[in-house]
Amino acid sequence: MAKKKTIRTIPQERTPMPEQAPAIRAKNFEEVACGYHPDDALRESERCLVCPDQPCVSGCPVGINIPGFIQKINAKDLRGAYDILTQTSLLPAICGRVCPQENQCEGVCTVGESLEAVAIGRLERFVGDTAIREGWANIPYIEKNGFKVGVVGSGPAGMACAADMAKAGCEVTVFEAFHQAGGVLKYGIPDFRLPNTVIDAEIANLIKLGVKFECNTLVGRLFTLEQMISEMGFDAVFVGVGAGYPTTLGIPGDSLNGVLSANELLTRCNLMRARDFPNFDTPQPIGKRVAVVGAGNTAMDATRVSVRLGAEKVYCVYRRSQKEAPARAEELHHATEEGVEFHWLTHPIAILNDGEGKVRGMRCVRMELGEPDESGRRRPVPVPGSEFDFEVDMVVYAIGTNANPIMGQTSGLRLNKWGYIDTDETLATSLAGVFAGGDIVTGAATVIEAMGAGRRAAKSMKAYLGLRDDDAPYDAGADTLFGIDSGERAFVRLKTA
């Protein structure tokens, strides 16, 4: 019998992950974190106490069996670890990289009460990367049921929903407005944080499940949701288009040449490959002195992309202090290492014109923190008489996004007061047969939360179609035929002798 682990008997320090040196990585788009060596993963797996109450599982938005997959790593059974992960997570190599584990599974890790938490995200990435390298994929036997399901948007919510509906036997088609599938994973996150090769490998597993992708297809312009349900013959539709409509400050100078959103900057560089201009057709001129307004993960991506595109100075301007910054601590640390200059407690009030319609500077005011607002963070208050100007020639807004308006403009979907799709607790919309989830329902959230929404919607869609949910027990009191609830439309083909 294995000896029970205690906080005193496990490795005391979290296993570090190798990284590119800051001076080198600031000049390329290759991944910053190099991943665990097998020996690193084995050592880190030894730090898991396999707690009986498993707080990490409840801290995960999709309820991954975290102790289970870590135990498999510790037993050197990496295929077993992958099998456990993919019971609940479609994208382990992606989530291991970009999920905010410090606020979710690692944030409630028992080990973290005394030492540094177990590096759950790094271990998940290690297993996901191993699966990609070895070509692993868990493709179950699928009995087709004749139902046709449409998914609008190929981001994490859409992919998770598509996978579950395909496994249930539906014919699934995913419609993507851009020319490549992946949604925000492709256009919003730079390669140095999430390589495109990883996204493509995970999408390939969906294709193996039978999911079809139709790119360059803007639902709401080429056809509507109502047409999908009626003329096009879809039995159910899931909308996971995200919330990529950028927010601006609405201050003088917003429309000057040299002001753009982080979404535009990142989409042009990541998806349109402007970083490789002129080998690719999309240009992205970069200023010599760039100010990025905001301090979330998107802002960190924008600052670090600007550094790599050749800006001489890159500033991050945020109206609160570093303590209130929404970005992951790791992203703030990496940006600082790469030379980004932070201006905390600073708020822009005007963007200055050079006389020819271009940006020449930014006028800001100093802030101080007052009482907490509805978000729980202390409200920033301007300091009287503290206005000042500083020289920039490019301003990038990374202060949040709004709902994509196309769905609301082109369909009868009921929206809430902020323009997001209104759903009930099952993620059903006001249109029969149409479900929605992810950022277009909740506003900006994490990749794993979007995946969780996609899976919840898939469960509701299966119930709507009368399909058996493998995770739900049979109702013992139901009217059954051969042990199957007669209200369900699931079936199997039988051959008689």
ABEGO torsion letter per residue (X at the ends): XBBBBBAAABBABBBBBBBBBAAAAAABABBABAEBBAAAAAAAAAABAGBAAGAAAAABAAGBBAAAAAAAAAAGBAAAAAAAAAAABABAAAAAAABBAAABAAAABAAAAABBBBBAAAAAAAAAAAAAAAGBBBBBBBBBAGBBBBBBEABAAAAAAAAAAAAAGBBBBBBBABABBGEAAAAABBAAABBAAAAAAAAAAAAAAGBBBBBGBBBGAABBAAAAABAAGBABBBBBAEBABBBBAGBBGAABBGBBBAAAAAAAAAAAGAAAOAABABBBBBBABBBBBEABAAAAAAAAAAAAAGBABBBBBBABBAAABABBAAAAAAAAAAGBBBBBGBBBABBBBAGAGBBAEBBBBBBBBBBBBAAGBBBBBBBBGABBBBBBABBBBBAEBBBBAAAAAABABBBBAAGBBBBBAAGBBABBGBBBBEAAAAEBBBAAAAAAAAAAAAAAAAAAAGBBBAABBBBAABBBBGGBBAABABBBBBBBX
